[in-house]
Structure formats: C-alpha cells, structure tokens
C-alpha cells in the first residue's frame, strides 16, 4: 500500500473514531444516570448487537458471492 493511501486511510479511521454515535451517547447517558455497573451491561449489549449485525452481513455477502460468482 502506498504512503498516500495509508495516510488517507489512517485519517479516515481517526475521524470516524472520534465522532460520537448513538451508542456512545447511550453509554454516556447511562453512565451519568445509572452508574458504572449498568453502563457496562449496556455496553456489552451494544457489542453483542454489533457482532450479530456483522455476522449477518458477512454471511449474507458470502451467500451472494457463492450464488453468483460471475457478478462479482
């Protein structure tokens, strides 16, 4: 990978990482209202949901690739 492409990729990952999304706002709100214990439980639920979404996405993409190799 060229240095320019690596720098653009790193900058993009950094910018998208520092922007708070709905999950971060939920964690901050729960942290202020309920304390650390319930916030950790909420964060684990968020990680679990994200993992399930990623798994479904990968399985779906794999199914599409197997079903129509010529399209890809």
mmCIF file as Biopython writes it, N, C-alpha, C and O atoms, coordinates in Angstrom:
data_model
#
loop_
_atom_site.group_PDB
_atom_site.id
_atom_site.type_symbol
_atom_site.label_atom_id
_atom_site.label_alt_id
_atom_site.label_comp_id
_atom_site.label_asym_id
_atom_site.label_entity_id
_atom_site.label_seq_id
_atom_site.pdbx_PDB_ins_code
_atom_site.Cartn_x
_atom_site.Cartn_y
_atom_site.Cartn_z
_atom_site.occupancy
_atom_site.B_iso_or_equiv
_atom_site.auth_seq_id
_atom_site.auth_asym_id
_atom_site.pdbx_PDB_model_num
ATOM 1   N N  . UNK A ? 1  ? 0.846   -1.157  0.000   1.0 0.0 1  A 1 
ATOM 2   C CA . UNK A ? 1  ? 0.000   0.000   0.000   1.0 0.0 1  A 1 
ATOM 3   C C  . UNK A ? 1  ? 0.901   1.232   0.000   1.0 0.0 1  A 1 
ATOM 4   O O  . UNK A ? 1  ? 1.894   1.274   0.726   1.0 0.0 1  A 1 
ATOM 5   N N  . UNK A ? 2  ? 0.568   2.210   -0.791  1.0 0.0 2  A 1 
ATOM 6   C CA . UNK A ? 2  ? 1.386   3.408   -0.865  1.0 0.0 2  A 1 
ATOM 7   C C  . UNK A ? 2  ? 1.224   4.257   0.394   1.0 0.0 2  A 1 
ATOM 8   O O  . UNK A ? 2  ? 0.259   4.101   1.142   1.0 0.0 2  A 1 
ATOM 9   N N  . UNK A ? 3  ? 2.167   5.142   0.613   1.0 0.0 3  A 1 
ATOM 10  C CA . UNK A ? 3  ? 2.141   6.001   1.792   1.0 0.0 3  A 1 
ATOM 11  C C  . UNK A ? 3  ? 0.925   6.935   1.761   1.0 0.0 3  A 1 
ATOM 12  O O  . UNK A ? 3  ? 0.297   7.168   2.794   1.0 0.0 3  A 1 
ATOM 13  N N  . UNK A ? 4  ? 0.593   7.466   0.586   1.0 0.0 4  A 1 
ATOM 14  C CA . UNK A ? 4  ? -0.574  8.360   0.475   1.0 0.0 4  A 1 
ATOM 15  C C  . UNK A ? 4  ? -1.861  7.639   0.862   1.0 0.0 4  A 1 
ATOM 16  O O  . UNK A ? 4  ? -2.681  8.178   1.606   1.0 0.0 4  A 1 
ATOM 17  N N  . UNK A ? 5  ? -2.033  6.430   0.359   1.0 0.0 5  A 1 
ATOM 18  C CA . UNK A ? 5  ? -3.232  5.656   0.663   1.0 0.0 5  A 1 
ATOM 19  C C  . UNK A ? 5  ? -3.292  5.301   2.148   1.0 0.0 5  A 1 
ATOM 20  O O  . UNK A ? 5  ? -4.362  5.333   2.755   1.0 0.0 5  A 1 
ATOM 21  N N  . UNK A ? 6  ? -2.151  4.967   2.723   1.0 0.0 6  A 1 
ATOM 22  C CA . UNK A ? 6  ? -2.095  4.655   4.154   1.0 0.0 6  A 1 
ATOM 23  C C  . UNK A ? 6  ? -2.462  5.864   4.993   1.0 0.0 6  A 1 
ATOM 24  O O  . UNK A ? 6  ? -3.181  5.729   5.983   1.0 0.0 6  A 1 
ATOM 25  N N  . UNK A ? 7  ? -1.987  7.035   4.621   1.0 0.0 7  A 1 
ATOM 26  C CA . UNK A ? 7  ? -2.292  8.259   5.366   1.0 0.0 7  A 1 
ATOM 27  C C  . UNK A ? 7  ? -3.781  8.614   5.260   1.0 0.0 7  A 1 
ATOM 28  O O  . UNK A ? 7  ? -4.399  8.998   6.252   1.0 0.0 7  A 1 
ATOM 29  N N  . UNK A ? 8  ? -4.345  8.488   4.074   1.0 0.0 8  A 1 
ATOM 30  C CA . UNK A ? 8  ? -5.772  8.778   3.894   1.0 0.0 8  A 1 
ATOM 31  C C  . UNK A ? 8  ? -6.612  7.802   4.701   1.0 0.0 8  A 1 
ATOM 32  O O  . UNK A ? 8  ? -7.583  8.204   5.342   1.0 0.0 8  A 1 
ATOM 33  N N  . UNK A ? 9  ? -6.250  6.524   4.676   1.0 0.0 9  A 1 
ATOM 34  C CA . UNK A ? 9  ? -6.966  5.516   5.452   1.0 0.0 9  A 1 
ATOM 35  C C  . UNK A ? 9  ? -6.879  5.822   6.943   1.0 0.0 9  A 1 
ATOM 36  O O  . UNK A ? 9  ? -7.892  5.780   7.640   1.0 0.0 9  A 1 
ATOM 37  N N  . UNK A ? 10 ? -5.688  6.127   7.437   1.0 0.0 10 A 1 
ATOM 38  C CA . UNK A ? 10 ? -5.496  6.424   8.858   1.0 0.0 10 A 1 
ATOM 39  C C  . UNK A ? 10 ? -6.290  7.649   9.283   1.0 0.0 10 A 1 
ATOM 40  O O  . UNK A ? 10 ? -6.889  7.651   10.359  1.0 0.0 10 A 1 
ATOM 41  N N  . UNK A ? 11 ? -6.306  8.680   8.465   1.0 0.0 11 A 1 
ATOM 42  C CA . UNK A ? 11 ? -7.067  9.887   8.773   1.0 0.0 11 A 1 
ATOM 43  C C  . UNK A ? 11 ? -8.562  9.589   8.804   1.0 0.0 11 A 1 
ATOM 44  O O  . UNK A ? 11 ? -9.271  10.076  9.685   1.0 0.0 11 A 1 
ATOM 45  N N  . UNK A ? 12 ? -9.041  8.807   7.868   1.0 0.0 12 A 1 
ATOM 46  C CA . UNK A ? 12 ? -10.459 8.452   7.828   1.0 0.0 12 A 1 
ATOM 47  C C  . UNK A ? 12 ? -10.862 7.643   9.056   1.0 0.0 12 A 1 
ATOM 48  O O  . UNK A ? 12 ? -11.907 7.905   9.652   1.0 0.0 12 A 1 
ATOM 49  N N  . UNK A ? 13 ? -10.058 6.675   9.438   1.0 0.0 13 A 1 
ATOM 50  C CA . UNK A ? 13 ? -10.348 5.867   10.626  1.0 0.0 13 A 1 
ATOM 51  C C  . UNK A ? 13 ? -10.330 6.741   11.875  1.0 0.0 13 A 1 
ATOM 52  O O  . UNK A ? 13 ? -11.181 6.584   12.750  1.0 0.0 13 A 1 
ATOM 53  N N  . UNK A ? 14 ? -9.377  7.654   11.968  1.0 0.0 14 A 1 
ATOM 54  C CA . UNK A ? 14 ? -9.290  8.535   13.135  1.0 0.0 14 A 1 
ATOM 55  C C  . UNK A ? 14 ? -10.521 9.425   13.241  1.0 0.0 14 A 1 
ATOM 56  O O  . UNK A ? 14 ? -11.096 9.556   14.321  1.0 0.0 14 A 1 
ATOM 57  N N  . UNK A ? 15 ? -10.926 10.028  12.151  1.0 0.0 15 A 1 
ATOM 58  C CA . UNK A ? 15 ? -12.081 10.938  12.178  1.0 0.0 15 A 1 
ATOM 59  C C  . UNK A ? 15 ? -13.357 10.187  12.529  1.0 0.0 15 A 1 
ATOM 60  O O  . UNK A ? 15 ? -14.151 10.663  13.341  1.0 0.0 15 A 1 
ATOM 61  N N  . UNK A ? 16 ? -13.561 9.029   11.931  1.0 0.0 16 A 1 
ATOM 62  C CA . UNK A ? 16 ? -14.783 8.273   12.238  1.0 0.0 16 A 1 
ATOM 63  C C  . UNK A ? 16 ? -14.756 7.710   13.654  1.0 0.0 16 A 1 
ATOM 64  O O  . UNK A ? 16 ? -15.814 7.440   14.222  1.0 0.0 16 A 1 
ATOM 65  N N  . UNK A ? 17 ? -13.586 7.528   14.234  1.0 0.0 17 A 1 
ATOM 66  C CA . UNK A ? 17 ? -13.493 7.006   15.595  1.0 0.0 17 A 1 
ATOM 67  C C  . UNK A ? 17 ? -13.807 8.065   16.645  1.0 0.0 17 A 1 
ATOM 68  O O  . UNK A ? 17 ? -14.336 7.735   17.706  1.0 0.0 17 A 1 
ATOM 69  N N  . UNK A ? 18 ? -13.495 9.322   16.376  1.0 0.0 18 A 1 
ATOM 70  C CA . UNK A ? 18 ? -13.699 10.348  17.396  1.0 0.0 18 A 1 
ATOM 71  C C  . UNK A ? 18 ? -15.090 10.963  17.363  1.0 0.0 18 A 1 
ATOM 72  O O  . UNK A ? 18 ? -15.467 11.679  18.291  1.0 0.0 18 A 1 
ATOM 73  N N  . UNK A ? 19 ? -15.855 10.698  16.315  1.0 0.0 19 A 1 
ATOM 74  C CA . UNK A ? 19 ? -17.209 11.231  16.230  1.0 0.0 19 A 1 
ATOM 75  C C  . UNK A ? 19 ? -18.134 10.333  17.058  1.0 0.0 19 A 1 
ATOM 76  O O  . UNK A ? 19 ? -18.254 9.141   16.774  1.0 0.0 19 A 1 
ATOM 77  N N  . UNK A ? 20 ? -18.787 10.899  18.078  1.0 0.0 20 A 1 
ATOM 78  C CA . UNK A ? 20 ? -19.658 10.047  18.895  1.0 0.0 20 A 1 
ATOM 79  C C  . UNK A ? 20 ? -20.939 9.678   18.147  1.0 0.0 20 A 1 
ATOM 80  O O  . UNK A ? 20 ? -21.590 10.532  17.546  1.0 0.0 20 A 1 
ATOM 81  N N  . UNK A ? 21 ? -21.274 8.436   18.195  1.0 0.0 21 A 1 
ATOM 82  C CA . UNK A ? 21 ? -22.500 7.959   17.564  1.0 0.0 21 A 1 
ATOM 83  C C  . UNK A ? 21 ? -23.556 7.691   18.609  1.0 0.0 21 A 1 
ATOM 84  O O  . UNK A ? 21 ? -23.364 8.014   19.781  1.0 0.0 21 A 1 
ATOM 85  N N  . UNK A ? 22 ? -24.668 7.104   18.205  1.0 0.0 22 A 1 
ATOM 86  C CA . UNK A ? 22 ? -25.742 6.838   19.148  1.0 0.0 22 A 1 
ATOM 87  C C  . UNK A ? 22 ? -25.332 5.902   20.285  1.0 0.0 22 A 1 
ATOM 88  O O  . UNK A ? 22 ? -25.815 6.046   21.408  1.0 0.0 22 A 1 
ATOM 89  N N  . UNK A ? 23 ? -24.456 4.956   20.006  1.0 0.0 23 A 1 
ATOM 90  C CA . UNK A ? 23 ? -24.022 4.032   21.057  1.0 0.0 23 A 1 
ATOM 91  C C  . UNK A ? 23 ? -23.208 4.753   22.126  1.0 0.0 23 A 1 
ATOM 92  O O  . UNK A ? 23 ? -23.362 4.482   23.316  1.0 0.0 23 A 1 
ATOM 93  N N  . UNK A ? 24 ? -22.351 5.665   21.704  1.0 0.0 24 A 1 
ATOM 94  C CA . UNK A ? 24 ? -21.552 6.426   22.663  1.0 0.0 24 A 1 
ATOM 95  C C  . UNK A ? 24 ? -22.439 7.352   23.489  1.0 0.0 24 A 1 
ATOM 96  O O  . UNK A ? 24 ? -22.239 7.502   24.695  1.0 0.0 24 A 1 
ATOM 97  N N  . UNK A ? 25 ? -23.411 7.966   22.841  1.0 0.0 25 A 1 
ATOM 98  C CA . UNK A ? 25 ? -24.322 8.838   23.571  1.0 0.0 25 A 1 
ATOM 99  C C  . UNK A ? 25 ? -25.156 8.043   24.577  1.0 0.0 25 A 1 
ATOM 100 O O  . UNK A ? 25 ? -25.430 8.531   25.674  1.0 0.0 25 A 1 
ATOM 101 N N  . UNK A ? 26 ? -25.560 6.825   24.213  1.0 0.0 26 A 1 
ATOM 102 C CA . UNK A ? 26 ? -26.283 5.961   25.141  1.0 0.0 26 A 1 
ATOM 103 C C  . UNK A ? 26 ? -25.408 5.609   26.341  1.0 0.0 26 A 1 
ATOM 104 O O  . UNK A ? 26 ? -25.874 5.643   27.479  1.0 0.0 26 A 1 
ATOM 105 N N  . UNK A ? 27 ? -24.150 5.273   26.094  1.0 0.0 27 A 1 
ATOM 106 C CA . UNK A ? 27 ? -23.233 4.923   27.176  1.0 0.0 27 A 1 
ATOM 107 C C  . UNK A ? 27 ? -22.997 6.123   28.099  1.0 0.0 27 A 1 
ATOM 108 O O  . UNK A ? 27 ? -22.967 5.967   29.320  1.0 0.0 27 A 1 
ATOM 109 N N  . UNK A ? 28 ? -22.834 7.301   27.532  1.0 0.0 28 A 1 
ATOM 110 C CA . UNK A ? 28 ? -22.641 8.493   28.354  1.0 0.0 28 A 1 
ATOM 111 C C  . UNK A ? 28 ? -23.870 8.787   29.202  1.0 0.0 28 A 1 
ATOM 112 O O  . UNK A ? 28 ? -23.753 9.108   30.384  1.0 0.0 28 A 1 
ATOM 113 N N  . UNK A ? 29 ? -25.041 8.677   28.601  1.0 0.0 29 A 1 
ATOM 114 C CA . UNK A ? 29 ? -26.283 8.929   29.331  1.0 0.0 29 A 1 
ATOM 115 C C  . UNK A ? 29 ? -26.467 7.915   30.452  1.0 0.0 29 A 1 
ATOM 116 O O  . UNK A ? 29 ? -26.812 8.291   31.572  1.0 0.0 29 A 1 
ATOM 117 N N  . UNK A ? 30 ? -26.242 6.642   30.168  1.0 0.0 30 A 1 
ATOM 118 C CA . UNK A ? 30 ? -26.381 5.614   31.204  1.0 0.0 30 A 1 
ATOM 119 C C  . UNK A ? 30 ? -25.338 5.801   32.298  1.0 0.0 30 A 1 
ATOM 120 O O  . UNK A ? 30 ? -25.623 5.573   33.474  1.0 0.0 30 A 1 
ATOM 121 N N  . UNK A ? 31 ? -24.140 6.212   31.919  1.0 0.0 31 A 1 
ATOM 122 C CA . UNK A ? 31 ? -23.094 6.449   32.908  1.0 0.0 31 A 1 
ATOM 123 C C  . UNK A ? 31 ? -23.462 7.553   33.878  1.0 0.0 31 A 1 
ATOM 124 O O  . UNK A ? 31 ? -23.180 7.448   35.072  1.0 0.0 31 A 1 
ATOM 125 N N  . UNK A ? 32 ? -24.082 8.599   33.389  1.0 0.0 32 A 1 
ATOM 126 C CA . UNK A ? 32 ? -24.477 9.709   34.249  1.0 0.0 32 A 1 
ATOM 127 C C  . UNK A ? 32 ? -25.702 9.370   35.098  1.0 0.0 32 A 1 
ATOM 128 O O  . UNK A ? 32 ? -25.810 9.813   36.242  1.0 0.0 32 A 1 
ATOM 129 N N  . UNK A ? 33 ? -26.612 8.595   34.546  1.0 0.0 33 A 1 
ATOM 130 C CA . UNK A ? 33 ? -27.862 8.328   35.253  1.0 0.0 33 A 1 
ATOM 131 C C  . UNK A ? 33 ? -27.796 7.110   36.170  1.0 0.0 33 A 1 
ATOM 132 O O  . UNK A ? 33 ? -28.353 7.138   37.267  1.0 0.0 33 A 1 
ATOM 133 N N  . UNK A ? 34 ? -27.126 6.043   35.742  1.0 0.0 34 A 1 
ATOM 134 C CA . UNK A ? 34 ? -27.226 4.778   36.456  1.0 0.0 34 A 1 
ATOM 135 C C  . UNK A ? 34 ? -25.930 4.282   37.079  1.0 0.0 34 A 1 
ATOM 136 O O  . UNK A ? 34 ? -25.972 3.378   37.914  1.0 0.0 34 A 1 
ATOM 137 N N  . UNK A ? 35 ? -24.800 4.827   36.715  1.0 0.0 35 A 1 
ATOM 138 C CA . UNK A ? 35 ? -23.535 4.368   37.274  1.0 0.0 35 A 1 
ATOM 139 C C  . UNK A ? 35 ? -22.816 3.381   36.369  1.0 0.0 35 A 1 
ATOM 140 O O  . UNK A ? 35 ? -23.294 3.019   35.293  1.0 0.0 35 A 1 
ATOM 141 N N  . UNK A ? 36 ? -21.649 2.959   36.846  1.0 0.0 36 A 1 
ATOM 142 C CA . UNK A ? 36 ? -20.743 2.154   36.022  1.0 0.0 36 A 1 
ATOM 143 C C  . UNK A ? 36 ? -21.270 0.749   35.739  1.0 0.0 36 A 1 
ATOM 144 O O  . UNK A ? 36 ? -21.152 0.259   34.616  1.0 0.0 36 A 1 
ATOM 145 N N  . UNK A ? 37 ? -21.849 0.099   36.750  1.0 0.0 37 A 1 
ATOM 146 C CA . UNK A ? 37 ? -22.277 -1.298  36.578  1.0 0.0 37 A 1 
ATOM 147 C C  . UNK A ? 37 ? -23.311 -1.440  35.459  1.0 0.0 37 A 1 
ATOM 148 O O  . UNK A ? 37 ? -23.163 -2.295  34.586  1.0 0.0 37 A 1 
ATOM 149 N N  . UNK A ? 38 ? -24.346 -0.617  35.478  1.0 0.0 38 A 1 
ATOM 150 C CA . UNK A ? 38 ? -25.381 -0.704  34.448  1.0 0.0 38 A 1 
ATOM 151 C C  . UNK A ? 38 ? -24.866 -0.218  33.097  1.0 0.0 38 A 1 
ATOM 152 O O  . UNK A ? 38 ? -25.337 -0.661  32.050  1.0 0.0 38 A 1 
ATOM 153 N N  . UNK A ? 39 ? -23.901 0.692   33.126  1.0 0.0 39 A 1 
ATOM 154 C CA . UNK A ? 39 ? -23.311 1.150   31.865  1.0 0.0 39 A 1 
ATOM 155 C C  . UNK A ? 39 ? -22.523 0.035   31.198  1.0 0.0 39 A 1 
ATOM 156 O O  . UNK A ? 39 ? -22.569 -0.105  29.976  1.0 0.0 39 A 1 
ATOM 157 N N  . UNK A ? 40 ? -21.806 -0.758  31.973  1.0 0.0 40 A 1 
ATOM 158 C CA . UNK A ? 40 ? -21.045 -1.885  31.416  1.0 0.0 40 A 1 
ATOM 159 C C  . UNK A ? 40 ? -22.003 -2.908  30.813  1.0 0.0 40 A 1 
ATOM 160 O O  . UNK A ? 40 ? -21.736 -3.453  29.742  1.0 0.0 40 A 1 
ATOM 161 N N  . UNK A ? 41 ? -23.104 -3.168  31.487  1.0 0.0 41 A 1 
ATOM 162 C CA . UNK A ? 41 ? -24.094 -4.106  30.955  1.0 0.0 41 A 1 
ATOM 163 C C  . UNK A ? 41 ? -24.662 -3.580  29.640  1.0 0.0 41 A 1 
ATOM 164 O O  . UNK A ? 41 ? -24.836 -4.342  28.689  1.0 0.0 41 A 1 
ATOM 165 N N  . UNK A ? 42 ? -24.948 -2.297  29.585  1.0 0.0 42 A 1 
ATOM 166 C CA . UNK A ? 42 ? -25.453 -1.681  28.359  1.0 0.0 42 A 1 
ATOM 167 C C  . UNK A ? 42 ? -24.412 -1.767  27.233  1.0 0.0 42 A 1 
ATOM 168 O O  . UNK A ? 42 ? -24.752 -2.049  26.084  1.0 0.0 42 A 1 
ATOM 169 N N  . UNK A ? 43 ? -23.154 -1.523  27.573  1.0 0.0 43 A 1 
ATOM 170 C CA . UNK A ? 43 ? -22.083 -1.594  26.567  1.0 0.0 43 A 1 
ATOM 171 C C  . UNK A ? 43 ? -21.923 -3.017  26.037  1.0 0.0 43 A 1 
ATOM 172 O O  . UNK A ? 43 ? -21.697 -3.208  24.842  1.0 0.0 43 A 1 
ATOM 173 N N  . UNK A ? 44 ? -22.037 -4.011  26.908  1.0 0.0 44 A 1 
ATOM 174 C CA . UNK A ? 44 ? -21.944 -5.408  26.457  1.0 0.0 44 A 1 
ATOM 175 C C  . UNK A ? 44 ? -23.104 -5.752  25.522  1.0 0.0 44 A 1 
ATOM 176 O O  . UNK A ? 44 ? -22.920 -6.481  24.547  1.0 0.0 44 A 1 
ATOM 177 N N  . UNK A ? 45 ? -24.288 -5.234  25.814  1.0 0.0 45 A 1 
ATOM 178 C CA . UNK A ? 45 ? -25.418 -5.432  24.908  1.0 0.0 45 A 1 
ATOM 179 C C  . UNK A ? 45 ? -25.165 -4.799  23.555  1.0 0.0 45 A 1 
ATOM 180 O O  . UNK A ? 45 ? -25.511 -5.367  22.520  1.0 0.0 45 A 1 
ATOM 181 N N  . UNK A ? 46 ? -24.557 -3.617  23.566  1.0 0.0 46 A 1 
ATOM 182 C CA . UNK A ? 46 ? -24.241 -2.929  22.312  1.0 0.0 46 A 1 
ATOM 183 C C  . UNK A ? 46 ? -23.212 -3.713  21.500  1.0 0.0 46 A 1 
ATOM 184 O O  . UNK A ? 46 ? -23.349 -3.842  20.284  1.0 0.0 46 A 1 
ATOM 185 N N  . UNK A ? 47 ? -22.191 -4.232  22.163  1.0 0.0 47 A 1 
ATOM 186 C CA . UNK A ? 47 ? -21.164 -5.021  21.473  1.0 0.0 47 A 1 
ATOM 187 C C  . UNK A ? 47 ? -21.769 -6.296  20.898  1.0 0.0 47 A 1 
ATOM 188 O O  . UNK A ? 47 ? -21.435 -6.698  19.784  1.0 0.0 47 A 1 
ATOM 189 N N  . UNK A ? 48 ? -22.653 -6.928  21.654  1.0 0.0 48 A 1 
ATOM 190 C CA . UNK A ? 48 ? -23.308 -8.145  21.179  1.0 0.0 48 A 1 
ATOM 191 C C  . UNK A ? 48 ? -24.150 -7.868  19.942  1.0 0.0 48 A 1 
ATOM 192 O O  . UNK A ? 48 ? -24.107 -8.630  18.976  1.0 0.0 48 A 1 
ATOM 193 N N  . UNK A ? 49 ? -24.914 -6.785  19.967  1.0 0.0 49 A 1 
ATOM 194 C CA . UNK A ? 49 ? -25.741 -6.427  18.810  1.0 0.0 49 A 1 
ATOM 195 C C  . UNK A ? 49 ? -24.877 -6.104  17.591  1.0 0.0 49 A 1 
ATOM 196 O O  . UNK A ? 49 ? -25.214 -6.485  16.470  1.0 0.0 49 A 1 
ATOM 197 N N  . UNK A ? 50 ? -23.778 -5.412  17.808  1.0 0.0 50 A 1 
ATOM 198 C CA . UNK A ? 50 ? -22.874 -5.088  16.698  1.0 0.0 50 A 1 
ATOM 199 C C  . UNK A ? 50 ? -22.267 -6.355  16.113  1.0 0.0 50 A 1 
ATOM 200 O O  . UNK A ? 50 ? -22.140 -6.471  14.894  1.0 0.0 50 A 1 
ATOM 201 N N  . UNK A ? 51 ? -21.891 -7.306  16.962  1.0 0.0 51 A 1 
ATOM 202 C CA . UNK A ? 51 ? -21.339 -8.571  16.495  1.0 0.0 51 A 1 
ATOM 203 C C  . UNK A ? 51 ? -22.369 -9.338  15.670  1.0 0.0 51 A 1 
ATOM 204 O O  . UNK A ? 51 ? -22.033 -9.896  14.626  1.0 0.0 51 A 1 
ATOM 205 N N  . UNK A ? 52 ? -23.605 -9.370  16.125  1.0 0.0 52 A 1 
ATOM 206 C CA . UNK A ? 52 ? -24.658 -10.080 15.385  1.0 0.0 52 A 1 
ATOM 207 C C  . UNK A ? 52 ? -24.888 -9.422  14.027  1.0 0.0 52 A 1 
ATOM 208 O O  . UNK A ? 52 ? -25.045 -10.111 13.020  1.0 0.0 52 A 1 
ATOM 209 N N  . UNK A ? 53 ? -24.909 -8.101  14.000  1.0 0.0 53 A 1 
ATOM 210 C CA . UNK A ? 53 ? -25.087 -7.397  12.725  1.0 0.0 53 A 1 
ATOM 211 C C  . UNK A ? 53 ? -23.936 -7.691  11.763  1.0 0.0 53 A 1 
ATOM 212 O O  . UNK A ? 53 ? -24.161 -7.902  10.572  1.0 0.0 53 A 1 
ATOM 213 N N  . UNK A ? 54 ? -22.719 -7.704  12.271  1.0 0.0 54 A 1 
ATOM 214 C CA . UNK A ? 54 ? -21.564 -8.006  11.422  1.0 0.0 54 A 1 
ATOM 215 C C  . UNK A ? 54 ? -21.620 -9.439  10.911  1.0 0.0 54 A 1 
ATOM 216 O O  . UNK A ? 54 ? -21.320 -9.699  9.746   1.0 0.0 54 A 1 
ATOM 217 N N  . UNK A ? 55 ? -22.000 -10.358 11.773  1.0 0.0 55 A 1 
ATOM 218 C CA . UNK A ? 55 ? -22.101 -11.761 11.377  1.0 0.0 55 A 1 
ATOM 219 C C  . UNK A ? 55 ? -23.149 -11.954 10.283  1.0 0.0 55 A 1 
ATOM 220 O O  . UNK A ? 55 ? -22.898 -12.652 9.300   1.0 0.0 55 A 1 
ATOM 221 N N  . UNK A ? 56 ? -24.311 -11.346 10.445  1.0 0.0 56 A 1 
ATOM 222 C CA . UNK A ? 56 ? -25.370 -11.449 9.430   1.0 0.0 56 A 1 
ATOM 223 C C  . UNK A ? 56 ? -24.903 -10.838 8.111   1.0 0.0 56 A 1 
ATOM 224 O O  . UNK A ? 56 ? -25.177 -11.374 7.038   1.0 0.0 56 A 1 
ATOM 225 N N  . UNK A ? 57 ? -24.201 -9.720  8.201   1.0 0.0 57 A 1 
ATOM 226 C CA . UNK A ? 57 ? -23.698 -9.065  6.994   1.0 0.0 57 A 1 
ATOM 227 C C  . UNK A ? 57 ? -22.681 -9.935  6.256   1.0 0.0 57 A 1 
ATOM 228 O O  . UNK A ? 57 ? -22.742 -10.062 5.033   1.0 0.0 57 A 1 
ATOM 229 N N  . UNK A ? 58 ? -21.756 -10.527 6.989   1.0 0.0 58 A 1 
ATOM 230 C CA . UNK A ? 58 ? -20.729 -11.376 6.372   1.0 0.0 58 A 1 
ATOM 231 C C  . UNK A ? 58 ? -21.352 -12.630 5.764   1.0 0.0 58 A 1 
ATOM 232 O O  . UNK A ? 58 ? -20.991 -13.032 4.658   1.0 0.0 58 A 1 
ATOM 233 N N  . UNK A ? 59 ? -22.283 -13.244 6.485   1.0 0.0 59 A 1 
ATOM 234 C CA . UNK A ? 59 ? -22.941 -14.455 5.972   1.0 0.0 59 A 1 
ATOM 235 C C  . UNK A ? 59 ? -23.749 -14.117 4.714   1.0 0.0 59 A 1 
ATOM 236 O O  . UNK A ? 59 ? -23.749 -14.881 3.748   1.0 0.0 59 A 1 
ATOM 237 N N  . UNK A ? 60 ? -24.432 -12.977 4.731   1.0 0.0 60 A 1 
ATOM 238 C CA . UNK A ? 60 ? -25.208 -12.565 3.557   1.0 0.0 60 A 1 
ATOM 239 C C  . UNK A ? 60 ? -24.321 -12.289 2.356   1.0 0.0 60 A 1 
ATOM 240 O O  . UNK A ? 60 ? -24.646 -12.681 1.235   1.0 0.0 60 A 1 
ATOM 241 N N  . UNK A ? 61 ? -23.199 -11.613 2.588   1.0 0.0 61 A 1 
ATOM 242 C CA . UNK A ? 61 ? -22.279 -11.332 1.490   1.0 0.0 61 A 1 
ATOM 243 C C  . UNK A ? 61 ? -21.665 -12.620 0.959   1.0 0.0 61 A 1 
ATOM 244 O O  . UNK A ? 61 ? -21.503 -12.784 -0.251  1.0 0.0 61 A 1 
ATOM 245 N N  . UNK A ? 62 ? -21.325 -13.529 1.859   1.0 0.0 62 A 1 
ATOM 246 C CA . UNK A ? 62 ? -20.782 -14.829 1.427   1.0 0.0 62 A 1 
ATOM 247 C C  . UNK A ? 62 ? -21.785 -15.605 0.603   1.0 0.0 62 A 1 
ATOM 248 O O  . UNK A ? 62 ? -21.419 -16.241 -0.386  1.0 0.0 62 A 1 
ATOM 249 N N  . UNK A ? 63 ? -23.059 -15.560 1.001   1.0 0.0 63 A 1 
ATOM 250 C CA . UNK A ? 63 ? -24.103 -16.249 0.235   1.0 0.0 63 A 1 
ATOM 251 C C  . UNK A ? 63 ? -24.238 -15.652 -1.150  1.0 0.0 63 A 1 
ATOM 252 O O  . UNK A ? 63 ? -24.379 -16.376 -2.136  1.0 0.0 63 A 1 
ATOM 253 N N  . UNK A ? 64 ? -24.196 -14.328 -1.225  1.0 0.0 64 A 1 
ATOM 254 C CA . UNK A ? 64 ? -24.274 -13.682 -2.542  1.0 0.0 64 A 1 
ATOM 255 C C  . UNK A ? 64 ? -23.082 -14.055 -3.422  1.0 0.0 64 A 1 
ATOM 256 O O  . UNK A ? 64 ? -23.248 -14.300 -4.617  1.0 0.0 64 A 1 
ATOM 257 N N  . UNK A ? 65 ? -21.897 -14.100 -2.849  1.0 0.0 65 A 1 
ATOM 258 C CA . UNK A ? 65 ? -20.721 -14.453 -3.638  1.0 0.0 65 A 1 
ATOM 259 C C  . UNK A ? 65 ? -20.781 -15.887 -4.143  1.0 0.0 65 A 1 
ATOM 260 O O  . UNK A ? 65 ? -20.394 -16.160 -5.280  1.0 0.0 65 A 1 
ATOM 261 N N  . UNK A ? 66 ? -21.256 -16.796 -3.322  1.0 0.0 66 A 1 
ATOM 262 C CA . UNK A ? 66 ? -21.373 -18.198 -3.736  1.0 0.0 66 A 1 
ATOM 263 C C  . UNK A ? 66 ? -22.460 -18.355 -4.795  1.0 0.0 66 A 1 
ATOM 264 O O  . UNK A ? 66 ? -22.298 -19.126 -5.741  1.0 0.0 66 A 1 
ATOM 265 N N  . UNK A ? 67 ? -23.568 -17.627 -4.641  1.0 0.0 67 A 1 
ATOM 266 C CA . UNK A ? 67 ? -24.702 -17.771 -5.546  1.0 0.0 67 A 1 
ATOM 267 C C  . UNK A ? 67 ? -24.408 -17.203 -6.939  1.0 0.0 67 A 1 
ATOM 268 O O  . UNK A ? 67 ? -24.873 -17.745 -7.941  1.0 0.0 67 A 1 
ATOM 269 N N  . UNK A ? 68 ? -23.649 -16.131 -7.000  1.0 0.0 68 A 1 
ATOM 270 C CA . UNK A ? 68 ? -23.426 -15.507 -8.308  1.0 0.0 68 A 1 
ATOM 271 C C  . UNK A ? 68 ? -21.967 -15.051 -8.421  1.0 0.0 68 A 1 
ATOM 272 O O  . UNK A ? 68 ? -21.666 -13.862 -8.310  1.0 0.0 68 A 1 
ATOM 273 N N  . UNK A ? 69 ? -21.087 -15.996 -8.639  1.0 0.0 69 A 1 
ATOM 274 C CA . UNK A ? 69 ? -19.667 -15.688 -8.761  1.0 0.0 69 A 1 
ATOM 275 C C  . UNK A ? 69 ? -19.377 -14.797 -9.954  1.0 0.0 69 A 1 
ATOM 276 O O  . UNK A ? 69 ? -18.480 -13.957 -9.891  1.0 0.0 69 A 1 
ATOM 277 N N  . UNK A ? 70 ? -20.109 -14.961 -11.023 1.0 0.0 70 A 1 
ATOM 278 C CA . UNK A ? 70 ? -19.833 -14.182 -12.224 1.0 0.0 70 A 1 
ATOM 279 C C  . UNK A ? 70 ? -20.151 -12.708 -12.042 1.0 0.0 70 A 1 
ATOM 280 O O  . UNK A ? 70 ? -19.524 -11.865 -12.686 1.0 0.0 70 A 1 
ATOM 281 N N  . UNK A ? 71 ? -21.107 -12.373 -11.183 1.0 0.0 71 A 1 
ATOM 282 C CA . UNK A ? 71 ? -21.425 -10.966 -10.939 1.0 0.0 71 A 1 
ATOM 283 C C  . UNK A ? 71 ? -20.332 -10.253 -10.175 1.0 0.0 71 A 1 
ATOM 284 O O  . UNK A ? 71 ? -20.185 -9.035  -10.275 1.0 0.0 71 A 1 
ATOM 285 N N  . UNK A ? 72 ? -19.559 -11.017 -9.404  1.0 0.0 72 A 1 
ATOM 286 C CA . UNK A ? 72 ? -18.517 -10.397 -8.617  1.0 0.0 72 A 1 
ATOM 287 C C  . UNK A ? 72 ? -17.149 -10.663 -9.207  1.0 0.0 72 A 1 
ATOM 288 O O  . UNK A ? 72 ? -16.143 -10.208 -8.664  1.0 0.0 72 A 1 
#
